[in-house]
Structure formats: C-alpha cells, structure tokens
C-alpha cells in the first residue's frame, strides 16, 4: 500500500519561471533560493501532507514560463486536479497573461480549480497592482480563490497550499481521487469487438519519437526502436542545490555527485509511468530544440542518439555529432575522453580533424598524464609528441 490516502496534481502557471520555482521550493523545503535558473520544459516536485487526518500527496508541476515551452503545456495538463497562477504584484504586465494561461489550462485539463497568487508581497512598497485589482481579476476569470505570498519571507506559502488542499477536498469526491481503492470493473459483453488501447506517442521531429509501451518509455529513431529510457531524475535535495550552482552539464553533475544518477531516486520522488514518459519527452524535446546540445542529456544517451540520428540521415545531428566529439575531447576531462575512445566515437573524426584537436593548446593543457596510460598506444604516442613540441 502507498503511504498516502489521496494524490493530487497541481500545475504552476505564469510567465515568471523563477517565481514559480522559488515558491515551490520554499513550500517543499522551507528554504528561499534567489539564484534559480530557467526551467526547461517542466520540473516535478512532491510533498506529503495531511488534511482532516488523511495523508495527501501533492504533485507540483513547475512548468517553464517562457513562450517557447508553451507548446508542451497541453501534454502536462493531462490528469491535473488544480492549478496556481502566479503574477508579480510589482510588475503589472505579469498579470496581463492571465487570460492566456487560464484558457490553455481549461482547454486541456477541464474546469479544474485555479487559484490566483500574487508574489513578492514583501516588496509591498513597490506594488503596481493593488490587492483589490488582483481579487477583481480572479473573480472576472472565475478563479477558485486569491492569495498574496512571499517566497523570500515565507508569508502565506504554507497557507496557500493548505487552502488549495481544502478546495480539492471540497471539489472532488473521495472515490474519484483515492489511490488505494480499486473501482469495480464493468462487465464486458464479449460479443463486441475489443478495441486496442491507444499507445501514447510524442513526436519530437521527423526523426525522433517516443512511445509509452508496457509502462516503459521507448525512443524511436527513423521509425526503429532505439532504446528504452532507463531513468529520468537527478535527485538533489532542495537544501543542497546551492552546492551545485556551478554545474554546466548533466555529465559534470554525475561526476561531481560521484554516484550513478539512477541510484539517486527516493520513494518520495517516484512518479507514474505516464508522468515519467512526459518527463522524458520534455527533456528530449528541449535537447532537440536547442540544437542537440549534449549538456542537456547524459552522454550515455546523447552520443548514441546522435550516432543513430546520423545513420537515419539527420544533417543537423551529423554536424553536431562531430563538433561535440571534438569539443568533448578537447576538454581533456578524464571520464569523457575515456568514454569517447572506448565507445569508438573518435573514429567519426577523420585524421585531420583528430590531429587538430590533439594538437590544440586547450587539449594539451587539460590532458593529464594519468589518463595516457588508459588510452591506446597509437593515441598516446601522438599526444606525447604534441606535448613535447609544445613544451
């Protein structure tokens, strides 16, 4: 049995990505972080709380506010039970997008309760939107409530989610939400033709698609199955995030944490196969949208996918593939250099391209003597000759 009686999915809406993430982290951990980075696609958080003696798990989906991520929103609206729309009381333009966000959420999630939330109440002296104007906007758009909060001081943060939990208990009948109670299966007349269940599919571009098959997220490249996604989340405690602010890539994150990402998952962060599927879709969509930037995906996935895309005839992937191999090799980062060599990726560079990297001062300054012992003799000889010439 699960450790909670009810589970609800809450969407965070609004154009200010940092404000939504800051509020969510403040509620989850009690900490205020003011150096947050842009949310790409969607971030997922969860917290178990209680109401009237019943344990409730809130799944909080922090969606990227920038318009270029908006096309993904309808996928994450599925199964949402409620939403919070955030605007900045010191920035009137942040309230102007309320109609757009409410329209999107109601089109794809139905008539779910939406609360309006004014942020930065600790900056009241710089207010440009009065409380009365905020309340009026909530009424005009038929929202479920209104509250002003401060992620910095914590004012009304817990009260906000307590109020939303109360609204959800009032709005939904328990048998619609309770996760431990199985509904009775309707009797099926076997004379009727059975319909095959539609497999959730998300097309990234003409070369890449993902499908949720048997509760597993599978990647297809060029119409052929590439591989099954192994894991989704890099699990870092909220109060530890400041320690990793200088991390530039997923590969560097794994190296710094010194533990496989797949093992850094906790029971609290587990999500349904459907939610995990859309998480994978978001990550790979962001990777493709940003020109196959290999910092976004772990090298164990990004490089094999680039290779498969090259084989499938993707010209953008071919260009990036060679550039990324050369760039990663030039970094001289031990685990990356060994990975590129052991997996055969250096063969995709012709002799002229490979020599250009091995002769570069950046590579020669970064490469360490210890790694030379692990490389093939032919490669080691070239590097040692270049080191001798540069000294």
C-alpha positions as MATLAB code, in Angstrom:
seq = 'XXXXXXXXXXXXXXXXXXXXXXXXXXXXXXXXXXXXXXXXXXXXXXXXXXXXXXXXXXXXXXXXXXXXXXXXXXXXXXXXXXXXXXXXXXXXXXXXXXXXXXXXXXXXXXXXXXXXXXXXXXXXXXXXXXXXXXXXXXXXXXXXXXXXXXXXXXXXXXXXXXXXXXXXXXXXXXXXXXXXXXXXXXXXXXXXXXXXXXXXXXXXXXXXXXXXXXXXXXXXXXXXXXXXXXXXXXXXXXXXXXXXXXXXXXXXXXXXXXXXXXXXXXXXXXXXXXXXXXXXXXXXXXXXXXXXXXXXXXXXXXXXXXXXXXXXXXXXXXXXXXXXXXXXXXXXXXXXXXXXXXXXXXXXXXXXXXXXXXXXXXXXXXXXXXXXXXXXXXXXXXXXXXXXXXX';
ca = [
       0.000    0.000    0.000;
       1.092    3.591   -0.644;
       1.885    5.890    2.252;
      -0.903    8.356    1.463;
      -4.680    8.322    1.025;
      -5.051   10.807   -1.831;
      -2.847   12.202   -4.580;
      -3.431   15.442   -6.473;
      -1.583   17.003   -9.385;
      -1.165   20.786   -9.189;
       0.106   22.873  -12.124;
       2.134   26.072  -11.573;
       1.213   28.688  -14.193;
       2.586   32.110  -15.135;
       5.387   33.673  -17.175;
       7.880   34.102  -14.303;
       9.638   30.724  -14.137;
      11.903   31.759  -11.249;
       8.939   32.881   -9.116;
       7.142   29.566   -9.569;
      10.233   27.516   -8.785;
      11.083   29.714   -5.786;
       7.581   29.333   -4.337;
       7.571   25.573   -4.865;
      10.976   25.077   -3.241;
      10.003   27.327   -0.336;
       6.934   25.155    0.297;
       8.754   21.842   -0.166;
      11.858   22.652    1.882;
      11.284   25.907    3.758;
      14.308   27.447    2.014;
      14.419   30.537   -0.198;
      16.720   30.379   -3.225;
      17.275   33.606   -5.132;
      19.695   32.344   -7.793;
      17.389   29.968   -9.617;
      17.932   29.091  -13.259;
      15.434   28.834  -16.098;
      13.085   25.843  -16.033;
      13.357   23.990  -19.350;
      10.116   22.157  -20.055;
       8.895   21.089  -16.628;
      10.216   20.377  -13.138;
       8.448   17.899  -10.845;
       8.180   18.109   -7.065;
       6.109   16.267   -4.479;
       5.232   16.663   -0.824;
       3.154   14.539    1.503;
       0.955   16.490    3.902;
      -2.248   15.842    5.856;
      -5.777   17.220    5.974;
      -8.520   16.163    8.363;
      -6.468   13.167    9.426;
      -5.871   11.928    5.885;
      -2.450   11.783    4.211;
      -2.277   13.653    0.942;
       0.473   13.639   -1.687;
       0.693   16.854   -3.695;
       2.432   16.502   -7.054;
       3.559   20.006   -8.042;
       4.400   20.532  -11.721;
       6.506   23.646  -12.292;
       6.135   24.469  -15.974;
       8.661   26.658  -17.841;
       7.169   30.123  -18.217;
       8.823   31.170  -21.463;
       6.576   31.105  -24.512;
       8.873   28.767  -26.447;
       7.969   25.992  -23.962;
       4.228   26.718  -24.138;
       3.574   24.134  -26.853;
       4.449   21.377  -24.339;
       1.938   22.517  -21.743;
      -1.084   20.623  -23.056;
       0.755   17.337  -22.525;
       1.368   18.088  -18.839;
      -2.186   19.316  -18.240;
      -3.465   15.758  -18.554;
      -4.698   14.493  -15.212;
      -4.219   17.846  -13.457;
      -6.555   18.416  -10.489;
      -5.793   22.081   -9.812;
      -3.541   24.989  -10.799;
      -1.933   28.087   -9.293;
      -1.497   31.181  -11.463;
       1.354   33.393  -10.231;
       1.879   37.065  -11.021;
       4.235   39.668   -9.553;
       2.470   42.438   -7.608;
       5.336   44.789   -8.583;
       5.016   44.014  -12.310;
       1.651   44.820  -13.873;
       2.480   43.112  -17.178;
       2.761   39.758  -15.372;
      -0.997   39.956  -14.740;
      -1.816   40.606  -18.401;
      -1.111   36.967  -19.360;
      -3.793   35.584  -17.009;
      -6.379   35.054  -19.814;
      -3.867   33.116  -21.940;
      -2.868   30.743  -19.130;
      -6.429   30.108  -17.902;
      -7.572   29.388  -21.451;
      -4.790   26.861  -22.005;
      -5.357   25.024  -18.723;
      -9.141   24.859  -19.184;
      -8.858   23.642  -22.747;
      -6.594   20.742  -21.821;
      -7.395   19.968  -18.158;
     -11.070   20.916  -17.979;
     -12.792   23.060  -15.367;
     -10.296   22.476  -12.560;
      -9.946   24.937   -9.648;
      -7.362   27.670  -10.297;
      -6.121   29.937   -7.533;
      -4.623   33.341   -8.261;
      -1.385   34.108   -6.396;
       0.300   37.493   -6.076;
       4.031   37.083   -5.374;
       6.667   39.365   -3.815;
       4.332   40.725   -1.146;
       7.489   41.517    0.837;
       8.073   44.295   -1.743;
       4.767   45.956   -0.975;
       6.254   49.461   -1.222;
       6.967   48.785   -4.927;
       3.489   47.402   -5.638;
       1.939   48.330   -9.009;
      -1.104   46.019   -8.762;
      -3.405   46.607   -5.800;
      -4.851   43.725   -3.839;
      -8.322   44.817   -4.928;
      -7.312   44.623   -8.600;
      -5.979   41.117   -8.077;
      -9.156   39.954   -6.367;
     -11.270   41.522   -9.135;
      -9.237   39.745  -11.841;
      -9.722   36.418  -10.020;
     -13.492   36.992   -9.936;
     -13.693   38.021  -13.593;
     -11.942   34.831  -14.655;
     -13.962   32.667  -12.253;
     -10.954   31.505  -10.249;
     -11.227   29.486   -7.052;
      -9.512   31.973   -4.755;
      -6.897   34.672   -4.269;
      -3.852   34.986   -2.008;
      -0.648   37.028   -1.818;
       2.604   35.361   -0.764;
       6.332   35.925   -0.332;
       8.772   33.140   -1.133;
      11.524   35.181    0.492;
       9.880   35.568    3.929;
       7.606   32.527    3.675;
       4.484   34.656    4.256;
       1.304   32.714    3.371;
       3.242   29.989    1.499;
       2.013   27.091    3.655;
      -1.415   28.726    3.929;
      -1.656   28.813    0.125;
      -1.180   25.073   -0.296;
      -3.372   24.324    2.713;
      -6.138   26.383    1.104;
      -5.699   24.582   -2.203;
      -5.792   21.207   -0.440;
      -9.033   22.248    1.252;
     -10.502   23.293   -2.107;
      -9.552   19.929   -3.597;
     -11.198   18.008   -0.755;
     -14.346   20.063   -1.251;
     -14.288   19.855   -5.034;
     -13.639   16.170   -5.604;
     -15.443   13.156   -4.253;
     -13.052   10.809   -2.387;
     -13.764    7.875   -4.668;
     -12.512    9.920   -7.604;
      -9.113   10.543   -6.047;
      -8.404    7.804   -3.533;
      -5.491    5.799   -4.830;
      -5.907    2.697   -2.690;
      -9.462    1.913   -3.709;
      -9.848   -0.016   -6.956;
     -13.001    0.744   -8.962;
     -15.144   -2.198   -9.956;
     -14.560   -3.374  -13.471;
     -17.638   -3.078  -15.656;
     -18.925   -6.276  -17.173;
     -17.828   -6.684  -20.773;
     -20.012   -8.273  -23.416;
     -17.540  -10.482  -25.252;
     -19.676  -10.339  -28.401;
     -18.429   -6.833  -29.025;
     -15.129   -6.230  -30.764;
     -12.327   -5.264  -28.426;
     -10.558   -2.009  -29.209;
      -6.807   -1.826  -28.913;
      -5.675    0.733  -26.358;
      -4.003    3.728  -27.970;
      -0.291    3.907  -27.191;
       0.780    7.401  -26.028;
       3.171    8.768  -28.651;
       5.082   12.045  -28.792;
       6.834   13.105  -31.990;
       9.901   15.289  -31.389;
      10.773   15.860  -35.054;
      10.794   13.875  -38.306;
      13.496   11.582  -36.917;
      12.653   11.127  -33.199;
       9.510    9.892  -31.446;
       8.768    8.437  -28.010;
       6.139    5.828  -27.151;
       4.876    4.573  -23.804;
       4.730    0.810  -24.214;
       4.062   -1.602  -21.350;
       4.720    1.231  -18.864;
       8.149    1.829  -20.418;
       9.285    4.920  -22.297;
      10.829    3.823  -25.599;
      12.711    6.043  -28.041;
      12.278    5.547  -31.793;
      14.735    6.984  -34.316;
      13.975    6.776  -38.002;
      10.959    4.622  -37.214;
      13.072    1.975  -35.479;
      13.247    1.412  -31.734;
      16.437    2.913  -30.375;
      16.365    2.016  -26.706;
      14.327    2.174  -23.538;
      14.807    5.186  -21.273;
      16.494    3.942  -18.107;
      15.854    6.805  -15.673;
      14.657   10.369  -15.541;
      15.604   12.374  -12.488;
      18.823   13.610  -10.975;
      17.698   13.686   -7.345;
      19.298   16.510   -5.338;
      17.840   17.613   -2.022;
      16.468   21.137   -2.267;
      18.677   22.419    0.538;
      21.732   21.100   -1.343;
      21.081   22.870   -4.651;
      23.350   25.801   -3.789;
      26.297   23.367   -3.789;
      25.754   22.571   -7.465;
      25.141   26.042   -8.927;
      28.349   25.957  -10.970;
      27.494   22.710  -12.774;
      27.382   23.203  -16.555;
      26.128   19.811  -17.749;
      24.485   16.555  -16.713;
      27.807   14.746  -17.195;
      29.569   17.143  -14.841;
      26.756   16.753  -12.331;
      27.190   12.986  -12.235;
      30.956   13.343  -11.858;
      30.575   15.840   -9.009;
      27.992   13.738   -7.207;
      30.222   10.674   -7.707;
      27.299    8.282   -7.891;
      25.185    6.934  -10.771;
      22.135    9.084  -11.345;
      19.858    6.057  -11.408;
      20.604    5.343   -7.751;
      19.754    8.870   -6.544;
      15.999    8.318   -6.582;
      13.879    8.200   -3.488;
      10.464    6.748   -2.798;
       9.096   10.263   -2.429;
      10.196   11.250   -5.938;
       8.703    8.242   -7.723;
       6.106    9.117  -10.328;
       3.745    7.181  -12.566;
       4.960    5.694  -15.870;
       2.771    8.217  -17.717;
       4.261   11.197  -15.855;
       7.774    9.839  -16.348;
       7.053    9.374  -20.061;
       6.131   13.031  -20.477;
       9.218   13.976  -18.493;
      11.393   12.097  -20.977;
       9.512   13.789  -23.828;
      10.223   17.194  -22.290;
      13.931   16.509  -21.839;
      14.476   15.153  -25.347;
      12.295   17.892  -26.863;
      14.467   20.511  -25.135;
      17.603   18.699  -26.333;
      16.400   18.742  -29.946;
      15.067   22.303  -29.752;
      18.430   23.587  -28.502;
      20.309   22.031  -31.414;
      21.095   18.644  -29.822;
      23.116   20.305  -27.049;
      24.758   17.364  -25.282;
      24.954   19.224  -21.980;
      21.208   18.673  -21.572;
      21.246   14.866  -21.820;
      23.675   12.426  -20.199;
      26.455   11.365  -22.575;
      25.337    7.712  -22.369;
      22.141    8.763  -24.125;
      23.081   11.898  -26.107;
      26.017   10.445  -28.038;
      24.372    7.127  -29.042;
      21.271    9.089  -30.109;
      23.363   11.442  -32.223;
      25.018    8.444  -33.863;
      21.633    6.854  -34.585;
      20.351   10.156  -35.971;
      23.397   10.402  -38.248;
      22.626    6.888  -39.516;
      18.992    7.954  -40.037;
      20.136   10.860  -42.229;
      19.674   13.838  -39.902;
      22.037   16.545  -41.275;
      21.859   18.666  -38.106;
      22.839   15.650  -35.993;
      25.815   14.900  -38.258;
      27.140   18.432  -37.862;
      26.643   18.463  -34.099;
      27.989   14.940  -33.684;
      31.457   15.808  -34.995;
      31.532   19.160  -33.238;
      30.568   17.599  -29.906;
      33.104   14.798  -30.188;
      35.857   17.330  -30.895;
      34.696   19.710  -28.162;
      34.382   16.996  -25.523;
      37.750   15.520  -26.478;
      39.402   18.945  -26.294;
      38.100   19.385  -22.735;
      40.533   16.669  -21.621;
      38.034   15.606  -18.941;
      39.261   12.082  -17.954;
      35.960   10.204  -17.859;
      34.760   11.870  -21.072;
      37.970   11.196  -23.016;
      37.944    7.543  -21.947;
      34.267    7.241  -22.834;
      34.764    8.699  -26.323;
      37.679    6.392  -27.006;
      36.188    3.210  -25.530;
      32.865    3.667  -27.349;
      34.554    4.261  -30.692;
      33.411    7.849  -31.203;
      36.872    9.122  -32.129;
      36.594    7.093  -35.359;
      33.958    9.550  -36.583;
      36.668   12.211  -36.831;
      38.934   11.930  -39.864;
      42.698   12.040  -39.304;
      42.900   15.758  -40.000;
      40.089   16.589  -37.569;
      41.512   14.329  -34.846;
      45.021   15.749  -35.237;
      43.671   19.291  -34.996;
      42.141   18.532  -31.592;
      45.141   16.610  -30.252;
      47.465   19.459  -31.270;
      45.342   22.228  -29.742;
      46.798   24.009  -26.726;
      43.479   23.668  -24.905;
      43.624   19.878  -25.105;
      47.337   19.712  -24.225;
      46.820   21.967  -21.205;
      43.828   19.955  -19.975;
      45.005   16.392  -20.524;
      46.587   14.696  -17.519;
      49.484   12.235  -17.543;
      47.476    9.647  -15.607;
      44.917    9.193  -18.366;
      47.546    8.460  -21.017;
      48.116    5.016  -19.518;
      44.488    4.090  -20.227;
      44.494    5.129  -23.905;
      45.625    3.069  -26.926;
      49.328    3.294  -27.718;
      48.778    4.961  -31.098;
      46.770    7.742  -29.485;
      49.186    8.086  -26.554;
      52.175    8.438  -28.896;
      50.505   11.292  -30.768;
      49.632   13.108  -27.566;
      53.137   12.707  -26.106;
      54.744   14.046  -29.298;
      52.440   17.050  -29.229;
      53.233   17.642  -25.562;
      56.958   17.537  -26.296;
      56.601   20.050  -29.130;
      54.517   22.438  -27.020;
      56.901   22.397  -24.050;
];
